[in-house]
Amino acid sequence: MRRLGDLEAEIMDRLWSWNRPATVREVVDDINETRPIAYTTVMTVTNILYTKGWLRRVKHGRAWLYTPVRSREAYAAALMEDGLGESKDRSAALVHFVENMSDDEVAALREALRNVGRQVEADP
């Protein structure tokens, strides 16, 4: 999976944070609170995200309402998977990754592994 570009990530971040459908106008207005950006630029990049499968859209009057197809967490997981794929030794890469985790992150990882283990046992 290709990492999102800066503006793509900025748009997706807003949509993930808002957790509701939004128009390009809403995204533009929010970005313009911190820096100027043209409506057409955001419209073009939002359409690109739709074409790439990152967003779904439904017509609402004359505007499109956009919502993310994948969660922020699914995106982060895909990036981690890609990172692991770059290594010839996935186990060693995982060890280095875990060595840099905080105690809270290691605890969360242990819990996730326990939960995945329960799901695998439950599946026929």
C-alpha positions in Angstrom: 0.0 0.0 0.0 1.3 3.4 -0.9 1.5 5.9 1.8 -1.0 8.8 1.5 0.4 12.1 0.2 0.3 15.1 2.5 -3.0 16.6 1.3 -4.5 13.1 1.0 -3.6 12.4 4.6 -4.9 15.8 5.7 -8.3 15.1 4.1 -8.5 11.6 5.4 -7.5 12.8 8.9 -10.5 15.2 9.0 -12.9 12.6 7.7 -11.6 10.0 10.2 -11.8 12.5 13.1 -15.3 13.8 12.2 -16.6 10.2 11.9 -19.5 11.4 9.7 -20.0 12.1 6.0 -18.7 15.5 4.9 -18.6 17.7 1.8 -15.5 19.0 0.1 -16.7 22.5 1.2 -16.5 21.4 4.8 -13.0 20.0 4.4 -11.8 23.2 2.5 -13.3 25.5 5.2 -11.6 23.5 8.0 -8.2 23.5 6.2 -8.5 27.2 5.5 -8.6 27.8 9.3 -4.9 26.9 9.4 -3.7 27.6 5.8 -5.1 28.8 2.5 -6.1 26.2 0.0 -8.2 26.3 -3.1 -11.6 24.5 -3.3 -10.6 22.9 -6.6 -7.4 21.5 -5.2 -9.3 19.7 -2.4 -12.0 18.6 -4.8 -9.4 17.1 -7.1 -7.6 15.3 -4.3 -10.8 14.1 -2.8 -11.9 12.7 -6.1 -8.6 11.0 -6.5 -9.1 9.4 -3.0 -12.5 8.2 -4.2 -11.1 6.8 -7.4 -8.3 4.9 -5.4 -11.0 3.3 -3.2 -10.2 5.3 0.0 -13.6 7.1 0.0 -17.2 6.3 -0.8 -19.6 9.1 -1.8 -23.3 9.7 -2.1 -25.0 12.6 -3.8 -26.6 15.1 -1.4 -28.3 17.8 -3.4 -25.7 19.2 -5.7 -22.8 18.1 -3.5 -21.1 14.8 -2.8 -20.9 13.5 0.8 -17.7 11.6 1.4 -16.9 8.9 4.0 -13.8 6.8 4.5 -13.9 3.2 3.3 -11.2 2.0 5.7 -10.5 3.1 9.3 -7.4 5.0 10.4 -6.4 1.9 12.2 -6.7 -0.3 9.1 -4.6 2.2 7.2 -1.9 2.1 10.0 -2.0 -1.7 10.0 -1.5 -1.9 6.2 1.5 0.5 6.5 3.0 -1.7 9.2 2.4 -4.8 7.0 4.2 -3.1 4.1 7.1 -2.2 6.4 7.4 -5.8 7.5 7.4 -6.8 3.8 10.5 -4.7 3.2 12.5 -7.0 5.5 14.0 -10.2 4.4 13.7 -11.4 8.0 10.2 -10.5 9.3 10.9 -12.0 12.7 14.0 -9.8 13.2 12.0 -6.7 12.0 9.2 -7.6 14.5 11.8 -7.8 17.3 13.2 -4.4 16.5 9.7 -3.0 16.3 8.7 -4.4 19.7 12.0 -3.3 21.3 11.0 0.3 20.5 7.5 0.0 22.0 6.5 1.6 25.3 5.3 -0.7 28.2 1.7 0.4 27.4 2.1 -0.5 23.7 3.5 -3.9 24.6 0.6 -4.6 26.9 -1.8 -3.6 24.1 0.0 -5.9 21.7 -0.2 -8.8 24.2 -4.0 -8.1 24.5 -4.4 -8.0 20.8 -2.5 -11.3 20.4 -4.8 -12.9 23.0 -7.9 -11.6 21.2 -6.7 -12.8 17.8 -5.9 -16.2 19.4 -9.4 -16.4 20.7 -10.9 -15.6 17.3 -8.7 -18.3 15.6 -9.8 -20.9 18.1 -13.5 -19.9 17.6 -13.3 -20.2 13.8 -13.9 -23.7 12.4 
